[in-house]
């Protein structure tokens, strides 16, 4: 979970999210909202993402601001759950 949070939040390509789906939603003003353990237990889901799924949440009154922050200064809005996992990853990682 921590590694997935870091991948979605911290791994960048030219300052933007490395994951193309994350990049799409963040460009459109979504918040990186929640990671779900074993949410997709199909063979494809297990093979592609170890069963993990992510939710992006759109707060309509904030989408323009979030999109501008992401596109302009590469800031990703994320929930406390995701930020907590990122923090745990950073504290425990040897990467």
C-alpha positions in Angstrom: 0.0 0.0 0.0 2.8 2.4 0.9 4.7 1.6 -2.3 1.6 2.1 -4.4 0.9 5.5 -2.7 4.4 6.6 -3.4 4.2 5.4 -7.0 1.0 7.4 -7.6 2.0 10.5 -5.6 5.8 10.7 -5.7 7.1 9.0 -8.9 7.3 11.8 -11.5 8.0 12.2 -15.2 9.0 15.8 -15.9 7.3 16.7 -12.6 3.9 15.1 -13.4 2.6 11.8 -12.2 4.3 8.9 -13.8 1.2 6.7 -14.0 -0.9 7.8 -17.0 -4.3 7.2 -15.4 -3.2 9.2 -12.3 -1.9 12.0 -14.6 -5.3 12.0 -16.5 -7.4 12.4 -13.4 -5.0 14.9 -11.7 -5.0 17.1 -14.9 -8.8 17.1 -14.7 -8.7 18.3 -11.1 -9.3 15.1 -9.1 -8.0 14.4 -5.6 -6.0 11.2 -5.2 -8.5 9.9 -2.7 -8.1 6.3 -1.5 -6.2 3.1 -2.1 -8.2 -0.2 -1.8 -6.4 -3.4 -0.8 -7.5 -6.5 -2.8 -10.3 -4.6 -4.6 -9.7 -6.4 -7.9 -9.0 -10.1 -7.3 -9.6 -11.1 -10.9 -6.6 -12.7 -12.6 -6.0 -9.5 -14.6 -6.3 -7.2 -11.5 -3.9 -9.4 -9.5 -1.4 -9.5 -12.4 -1.6 -5.8 -13.3 -1.7 -4.2 -9.8 -1.6 -7.0 -7.2 -5.3 -6.4 -6.6 -4.9 -2.8 -5.6 -7.3 -0.1 -6.9 -7.2 3.6 -6.5 -10.1 6.0 -6.2 -9.9 9.6 -7.5 -12.5 12.0 -6.1 -13.8 15.1 -7.9 -15.0 18.0 -5.7 -16.7 20.0 -8.4 -16.0 23.4 -6.7 -12.3 22.6 -6.5 -11.6 20.9 -9.8 -10.4 24.0 -11.6 -8.1 25.0 -8.7 -6.7 21.5 -8.4 -6.1 21.3 -12.1 -4.4 24.6 -12.3 -2.2 23.7 -9.3 -1.2 20.4 -10.9 -0.6 21.8 -14.4 1.1 25.0 -13.2 3.2 24.0 -10.2 2.9 20.2 -10.3 1.1 19.9 -6.9 -0.9 16.8 -6.3 -3.9 17.0 -4.0 -4.3 13.8 -2.0 -6.3 12.6 1.0 -5.0 12.1 4.5 -5.0 8.3 3.9 -2.8 8.6 0.8 -0.5 11.2 2.4 -0.1 9.0 5.5 0.9 6.1 3.3 3.4 8.3 1.4 4.9 9.5 4.7 5.2 5.9 6.0 6.9 4.9 2.7 9.4 7.8 3.0 10.3 7.0 6.6 10.8 3.3 5.9 12.2 3.2 2.4 15.7 2.6 1.3 15.0 3.8 -2.2 
